[in-house]
Amino acid sequence: MATPRGHQNSPQATGEGQAAQDTPIEPLRQDEAREEDEFLTTGWDATSTVASTSLASSVYKYEFENGRRYHSYKHGRYPIPNDDIEQNREDMKHAMIMELTPTWVPPNLRFIVDDVEDEWVNGSDWDFVHCRSMAVVLRNLDKVLNQTFTHVKPGGWIEFQESHGMPQCDDGTMKQDDVLANFYSACVEAMAKFGMDLDKGSAPLGAVLEAAGFTNVRCVVKKAPLGTWARNKTLRLVGQYAKLALLDSLSSVMGKPFAALGYSEEEREVWAAKIRQAANDDSVHRYYNVYFWYGQKPE
């Protein structure tokens, strides 16, 4: 297993676009009560369907392993399931904007299922390209950025929203040998076997954005709590989403990726139990750094 990097303070993002750091999150005091229904929220629905597709029907062929469904497109390239359980988790992660493919959309909007690392054929006058949690899975980031620069019209923007999975802590409540930090380090090692670099989530993207031709490059770093320990009600809800997304991901991440590291099913179950216990402990004030990178195509 990889050794966790230092995680007691927020890392400073580097590159030409300097990062604007978020302020520490104030924890909920022991004498402050939560509202009973503050987490009774809805915002995602996994029943919606894709409106159009630019891929062959092979993308909808599946493989099954350990009771989970995986896509067979470019066999083995993406080791995370794509079944209803995983789609619900993804919908929950992004519920603050919209569900993955909602049932109501504006009349001029189409959903196109495609591989962003293949050649782009749809339009060359886009105003905005948005990428969320993409840098960590792209094999050829430079190619994607070059294609973005070609297809975005002058004055258009690109945005990357990337979260880094190494938990942070500002007040010393998290131990150095933290189980969630150890889990993330193992995830980095496991996903590397499938060609993915999870640490790209905190990588300084300013240099690669500028190399692709973008200007006005900047980065804003926000802190997203893990769990419901924050005093701010909105951040508590964010933390609840983050915790549920983590817990719901365990069977996915501990499937193919951790099997590739040689962990037995029994070892994975023991580790998952420890992770659940740690994630539900609000006395430890963990948070993730979320990086918002922006770049503009010159006029």
N, C-alpha and C positions, 0 to 999 in steps of 0.2 A: 504494500500500500504506500502511496506517496505520502510524504510528510507535509502537514498543513503549513501554509505560509503564515506569516504574522497577520493577525486579524483583530487586533484591539483598537485600531484606529482606521478611519476612512482613508484609502489611498488617494493620492492626488493624480488626476489624469494629466497626461503630458501631451506634447505636440504643439503645433502652431496655434490651434484653437484651444485656448486655455479653459480649464473646467471651472465653473462656478459651483463651489461646494455648498451643500445643504447644511443647515444648522442641526445641532443635536436634538433628538426627539425626547420630549419631556415624558417621563413615565407616569402612569396613573398612580395616585397616592392610595395608600391602604384604606384611608377613610372615605374614599370616593367610590360610589356605587355605579355600576353599569346599568343601563336601561335593559329591562328583561327581554325586549323584542328587537334590540338594535341590530342583531344579525339575521333577522328574519327577512331576507331579501331574495328577490328573484331577478333574473336578468339574462338568462340564457335558455335556449331551447334547442336540443339536439335533433329535432324533427325536421328542420329545414333542409332544403336540397340545393345542390349546385345548379345554377341556371344554364351555364354553357361550359363547354370544355374544348380545349385545343389539343388534348392528348388522345392517343389511341385508346381503345377500350381496355387494353392490357393494364392500364393504371388502376382499373377497378377489379383486377384479379387479386386474390388474397392467399396468404399462407397462414397456417394456424400452428401455434406452438405453446405448450404449457397453458392451454385454455385461453390464449389471447390471439387476436387477429393482427397480422402484419401485411403491409402492402408487398406485392411482388415486383413492382416497378424497379428496374435496375437492382436486381436481387441482392439483398443483404446490405445495401448502402445505408439505409436508415434503420437502426435497430430498435426503435420505439414503436409500440403498437399503434394502429389507427382505428381501433374498434370504438364502440359507443362510449365505453368507460373513458378512454383517452380523449375522445372528442368532447365529452362533457367537461373534462378537466380543462381543455384548451378554451372552451367557451367561457368557463368560469374565470380563467385568468384574464380574459379580455372583455369581461362584461361591462367594464367601465365605459366602453365606447359602443360596441355592438356585438351581437353574436356572430359566429363565424360566417354563416350564410343566412341572413334573416329572411323571413317570409315576405316582408314588404321592403321594397327598395325604390328609389327614384326611377322614373321611366327611362332615363338615359344611362343607367348603370347596368353593366354586365359583369358576372363573375366568370373568370376564365381560369381553369385549372391548368397550370403549366409548370415546367421546370425552369426556374429563374436562371439556371446556369447553362441552359441551351440558348440558341440564337433567338433574339426577340424579333417578332414580326408584327406587333400590334402598335401602330402609331409612332409618331416622332415629334409630337407637340404637347407632351405632357407637362402639366403645371407642377406636379408633386409626386415623388416616389417615397413611399413609407415602408421601412423594413423594421420588423420587431422580432427580436430573438433570432436573427438571421445570421449574424456574423459568425456565431459559434458553429454553424452547420455547413457554411459555404466552403467548398474546396478551393474555389478560385474567386476570391473576393475582388481581385483586380479586374477580372473579366466582367463581373457584374457591375462594378463601378463605371467601367468604360462604356458598357452598353447603356447604363443609366444616363451618362453624360450625352450620349448620342441621341437618345430618345426624348430627353427633357428639353423643352424649348428654352431659349435665352431668358434668364430671369427666374427660371424654375428652381425648385428646391429638392434636395434629398434629405431624409431624416432616418437615422438609426436609433432605435430604442433597445438598449441591451442591458440586461441585468446580470450581475455577477453573483454566482451561487455561493461564494465563500462568505459565511456569516461574519458580521462585524459587531463590535460592541464598544461603546464610548465610556461606560461607567464601571468597568471591571467586574460585572456580574457573570461574565462568561469565562470559564476556565481555559487555560492554554490548550489543554488536551480535550477540546470540546467534541462531543460525538458527532454533531452536525458538520463541524469543520472537517473531521476525519472522513465523514461520508462524502463531502464534496470532493476532497482530495482523491478518494477512490473513484468517484464519478469521472474526474478528469482523466485518470489512468484508464478507466474502462472505455470511455468514449473515444480516446485516442486510438484504440484498436480498430475503430470504425472510421478513422480519418477525420475526427472532429476535435477541435481545440476549444474546450469550454472557457478557457481563460481569455479567449477573444472578447468575451463579454465586457472585460475591463480594459481591453487593449486601446492604446492611443490611436484612434482612427483618423486623427487630423492629418497626419502625413500622407496616408493613402488616399484620402479625399482630395487633398491638394494635388497629389501626383496625377489623379484622374482629371484634373482641370477645374475643380470646384474652388470657389472663393468664399469669403465671409464665413469661414469654418469656425465653429465654436462648439463647446460642450457644456452641458449643465448636468450636475450630479445630484440626484435626489435619494433620500434614504427611505426605504420601504421596510417597516417593521415586520418581524416574523412572530406571529402570535398577537394576543390582544392586550399587551402591556402598556401601550401608549395612552397618554392622557387625552389626546385629541380624538374625538369620536370618529372622524373620517379615517384617521390613521389606524384606529382599532379595527375598522372594517377592512382596510387594506391589509392589515396584519392577519385578519381572519381568512381572507382570500389566499394570502401567501401560504399560510399554514395548511389550509385544505389542499392547495395545489401541490405542496410538498408531499403531504401524506398520500394523496391520490396517485402520485407519481411513483411510489415505491415499487409496486408490482411491475411497472413498466421498466424502470431503470434497473431493478434487480433481476430482470429477466435475462435477456440475451447479453447485455453489457457486463453484468457481474458474473454471469456464467463464463464469459470469455476470460475473466480474471481467475477462474478456477474455484470460485466459491461454491460450496455445495448448497443444496436447497435448504438444509437445516441451518447452515451458517447464515444464509441470507434472512431466514425467518427470525433468528435471534437478533441480528443487527437491526432488522426492521422494527422489532419491538422496542429496542433501545432508542431508535430515532423517534418513534411515536411518543415515547415518554418524555424525551428531551423537548420535542416541538410543543408539547402541551404544558411545559413548565414556564409560566409567565414571570417567574422570579429572575429569569435570565433574559436580559434585554438585548436580544439579537436583532439585527436588521441587515438588509441587503442594499448594496449600492446599485442604483439604476442610472445608466448613462444615456443622455440624449444628445446625439451628435447631429449637427446641421451643416449643410453646404449648399451653395448657390452656384448655378451656371451663369457665367458672366453675360451681361446684356450684349 
